[in-house]
C-alpha cells in the first residue's frame, strides 16, 4: 500500500540571533512524538505555502508572523508517511507565541539547535540555516 505524501511548510522564526523551536505533543508515531520542530503544518488544497504558514501559526500559537524568503526544501520518508518540507525564514510579530498545540518552546542560537531531539525532517533543515 502506498504511503500518504504531504506537502508541509515550516516557519523558521528568527529574533536577533535566536530561532524559535517547538516541541511536538505526544503522537501515535514514536519517531516524531515529543520531538522538536520548526512550527508549521500541511498545505491544504488551494492554499499557498505563504497562507498556510500564517494560518498554522495563528491556529497553533495564536500569533502573527511575517513570512520572508524560502530557505529550502527537503524530502523526508517516515515509516508511515512521506513529506516534502519547505522552510521559510520568518520574523516574529508582536507579543509572544502561546503553547496551544505544543508541549514546550525555546529560543535558541544556531549553535544550540543541534542539542535538541529534532524530527528527522526538521533536522535536515538545520543544515540549510
MOGITA-V538192 format. One record per residue. N is the residue number from 1. RES is the residue in one small letter. PSI is psi in whole degrees, -180 to 180 (NA if undefined). OMEGA is omega in degrees with one decimal (NA if undefined). Layout:
BEGIN
n	res	psi	omega
N	RES	PSI	OMEGA
N	RES	PSI	OMEGA
END
This chain:
BEGIN
n	res	psi	omega
1	x	135	-178.8
2	x	143	177.9
3	x	152	172.4
4	x	143	175.5
5	x	134	-178.6
6	x	143	170.9
7	x	122	-172.5
8	x	145	175.5
9	x	150	-179.9
10	x	139	176.1
11	x	112	173.9
12	x	93	-172.3
13	x	120	-176.3
14	x	136	175.3
15	x	109	-173.4
16	x	-124	179.3
17	x	15	-176.9
18	x	149	179.6
19	x	143	178.9
20	x	122	179.4
21	x	137	-177.4
22	x	139	177.9
23	x	122	-179.7
24	x	152	173.5
25	x	173	175.7
26	x	146	-176.0
27	x	160	175.8
28	x	-16	178.0
29	x	106	-175.2
30	x	-23	-178.0
31	x	-6	171.8
32	x	-13	-177.5
33	x	125	177.9
34	x	16	175.0
35	x	166	-178.7
36	x	152	-178.5
37	x	166	165.2
38	x	139	-175.3
39	x	154	180.0
40	x	-152	179.4
41	x	-171	-175.8
42	x	139	174.1
43	x	124	179.8
44	x	159	178.0
45	x	133	177.2
46	x	6	-176.6
47	x	142	173.5
48	x	160	178.0
49	x	-39	179.4
50	x	-48	-179.8
51	x	-40	178.6
52	x	-46	-179.4
53	x	-47	-179.9
54	x	-44	-178.9
55	x	-48	-177.0
56	x	-43	-179.0
57	x	-38	176.3
58	x	-45	-178.0
59	x	-45	-172.7
60	x	-24	-171.4
61	x	-1	-178.1
62	x	54	-170.3
63	x	152	175.7
64	x	143	178.0
65	x	168	173.3
66	x	121	-177.5
67	x	126	-180.0
68	x	-143	-172.8
69	x	154	176.9
70	x	132	178.0
71	x	-43	-179.7
72	x	175	-177.5
73	x	139	175.7
74	x	157	174.3
75	x	131	179.8
76	x	125	178.2
77	x	108	177.1
78	x	166	-179.3
79	x	-34	-173.7
80	x	-11	-179.5
81	x	170	179.2
82	x	144	177.6
83	x	148	164.7
84	x	115	-171.0
85	x	119	178.2
86	x	130	-178.2
87	x	143	176.5
88	x	139	174.3
89	x	126	-175.4
90	x	159	175.6
91	x	145	179.0
92	x	143	172.5
93	x	-163	178.8
94	x	157	176.3
95	x	-165	-178.3
96	x	148	176.7
97	x	148	176.4
98	x	151	178.2
99	x	79	179.7
100	x	-26	-172.4
101	x	15	-177.6
102	x	160	177.9
103	x	-38	-172.5
104	x	164	174.0
105	x	152	177.8
106	x	144	170.3
107	x	117	-175.6
108	x	151	174.7
109	x	165	179.7
110	x	-40	-177.2
111	x	-29	-177.4
112	x	-17	-173.7
113	x	-38	-175.5
114	x	-10	178.7
115	x	-18	-175.9
116	x	159	176.6
117	x	90	-174.6
118	x	155	167.0
119	x	155	-176.4
120	x	-40	179.8
121	x	-47	-179.2
122	x	-31	176.8
123	x	-37	177.7
124	x	-34	-179.2
125	x	-29	-179.2
126	x	-35	-179.6
127	x	-19	-178.2
128	x	-11	-176.4
129	x	NA	NA
END
